[in-house]
Amino acid sequence: MKVKSVSISEWLEKADDFLEKRQVPETRANAEFLLAEVLGVGRSQMVLSGDRELSWKQGSHFWEMVKARGKRLPLAYVIGYQPFCGLDVKVTPSVLVPRPETEGLVEEAVKVAESKYPLSANLHILDVGTGSGCIALALAKKLSKAMLYATDLSDSALKLAEENAVKLGLIQRIRFLREDLFKPSAGGAPWADIVVSNPPYIPTGEIDNLSPEVHQEPFMALDGGESGMEAIKAIAADAPRVLKPGGYLLMEFMMGQGVEVKRQLDHLGFSEIRLEKDLQGVERIVVARR
Ligand SMILES: C[S@@+](CC[C@H](N)C(=O)[O-])C[C@H]1O[C@@H](n2cnc3c(N)ncnc32)[C@H](O)[C@@H]1O
């Protein structure tokens, strides 16, 4: 018996339909990303070759991924990586999927580094709550003279972040450390020029209302306590322990937290406090000077 061959267009239609029944957002784009991944080509190139047929192996690989996405596993976990600041960062369910607004945080940190420390040959930057390592990796890539220190409490996140640093050839300039931001280990004199963090900032009571995809990300990467501000407050209060006088603290926060974040930093004696907006025009980043 001759098995009917199935073209790329037909596979896409089938996947689109399957994902729609499971209420996955942007079904067609998801199906196209997954198929492009199987074929190892760009999305537009894949769409242009709609008449081509998939091999049996390609078809079954594609369908395994479609089924995983149908279970509302984030697309980045299904394909295994997330593009971030021009780097392909490996991700697994043990780390948060890096978000586009965090690219804005990296851009701000680069601006601070380049404008405030133009001559510094050995800038020391600390990334608190590194997760996949995306922020530290992007800063190490963009600031070729900087030395990065990246902390997290999750062993599996630190292991993955280190793997990313090795794969991207940045391990020589990033040191990964296990540290609880609520129980910082005692240190000597402040040593960091810049502290940057995308901390967990979602109020505990709001996590249940988020999409099924977000529920597959680590709770510890999301949960900012009752007010959403616990990690932000802890980092701001602890920053002077590591941040040199005159150094800069940059943090990402959730929509609507800006006023409170600014008030906290003001209260702690930070100066030059400014809030920066994301691409949607929403305040999401704070920059402050110790
Ligand atoms: C919002 S995620 C950010 C991850 C990554 N920096 C990014 O931007 O995608 C927050 C990170 O903080 C870490 N974290 C949560 N609580 C922590 C704690 N008490 N001490 C240290 N890290 C913590 C989580 O494991 C998670 O990796």
The ligand as an ORCA input file, in Angstrom:
! r2SCAN-3c Opt
* xyz 0 1
  C      12.380     36.681     37.074
  S      13.595     35.412     37.147
  C      14.861     36.166     36.158
  C      15.745     35.195     35.450
  C      16.674     35.865     34.411
  N      17.561     36.818     35.044
  C      15.851     36.547     33.334
  O      15.827     37.774     33.290
  O      15.232     35.841     32.521
  C      14.183     35.585     38.788
  C      15.314     34.653     39.186
  O      15.576     34.886     40.590
  C      15.847     33.655     41.213
  N      15.485     33.762     42.641
  C      14.266     33.718     43.216
  N      14.355     33.824     44.546
  C      15.663     33.936     44.826
  C      16.407     34.072     46.021
  N      15.786     34.089     47.219
  N      17.723     34.174     45.950
  C      18.369     34.141     44.741
  N      17.734     34.023     43.568
  C      16.394     33.916     43.612
  C      14.983     32.638     40.497
  O      15.498     31.338     40.654
  C      15.035     33.170     39.064
  O      16.071     32.542     38.345
*
